[in-house]
Amino acid sequence: MKIELVEISIRDLVKDYENNHEEGVFGYDKKLNIRPAYQREFVYKDKQRDEVVNTVRKDFPLNTMYWVLNQDDTYELLDGQQRTMSICEYVTNKYSIRNIKGNAQKFFNLTEEEQQQILNYKLTIYICEGEEREKLDWFSIVNISGEVLTEQELRNSLFTGPWLADAKRHFSMTNCPAYNLSRDYVKGSPIRQDFLRIALKWISMNNIDTYMSDNQKSLTAEPLWSYYQKVIKWTKDNFHTYRVEMKGLAWGEFYNTFKDTTFNATTLEDEIKKLMEDEDVTKKSGIYEYVLTGNESKLSIRAFDKRAIRTAYELQNGICVKCQAKFELKEMQADHIIAWSKGGKTTQDNLQMLCTKCNNTKSDS
């Protein structure tokens, strides 16, 4: 890759600056694509954003940025998006920062001298020329300042193209359709690519790289968006009462397994309510997988405490109630006389001590 070091003023950078969710982010007389498909969304917090502008106002140097020169003499911003957008958004009066006295000031509130100082500030830019693969490899390497790339952001750098641009429209923007549809069910941030990663994980059954590679040249991500809508609809259709424990569960995995199974939503709700009220169920979020699969381990049933175990051991004189042999306490395990699944509780009167062998071979009674 060929690299040339240049200096570009903020005045030139912000010329014809445009930030449009549909069409993208451009500056430098519309010749610089500030947010190519492989780039993340704007993720700086206010303090980080303000510090970029304060650095410029103090005439302190900012870290070097990287642009890629395209064959048509336009550019793509390879590294430095967060700093670039912080500067451009401030100079175009999108936000204000606090001055020394604590007063909020937008760019147009500054004196003429202060404005000119910012506009004349020189940014240090490496202009890079190379093949597409070199560009993406370099992007992964030079992203050394600011927020660390997430795993999905790195994937985006490898599988850029029309499919990714369309997928990001659905899953990666602030208040994007996926966020508005499913924010109560999915954890994370769309601008950090969490919603896109989760959708891809579900549809690909955890083979995200393969799915993105297979679809990279597609013109639309509609199959992914359609699938995602079906997952959320299935979830809402089968679980009518929303609870906070539902957020972050593997709804796509449940859908993949049970989409052809007919459930009675009222029956499911009755069972969920009963389990939510059961003090022996210590992992309430596991209830949803349990009512689908019957896997009791998802509930983390409350264990007998040490005092109850010692009491039962002494009452039994260390004798296993099944095989009638005598054991040390460490050789025995606490067991529900009536299994929890049969209505038994984690109480002293439902506790018996079994040797390890007998407990491992015991079936629910």
Order of alpha helices (4+ residues) and beta strands (2+ residues): beta-alpha-beta-beta-beta-alpha-beta-beta-alpha-beta-beta-alpha-beta-alpha-alpha-alpha-alpha-alpha-alpha-alpha-alpha-alpha-alpha-alpha-beta-beta-alpha
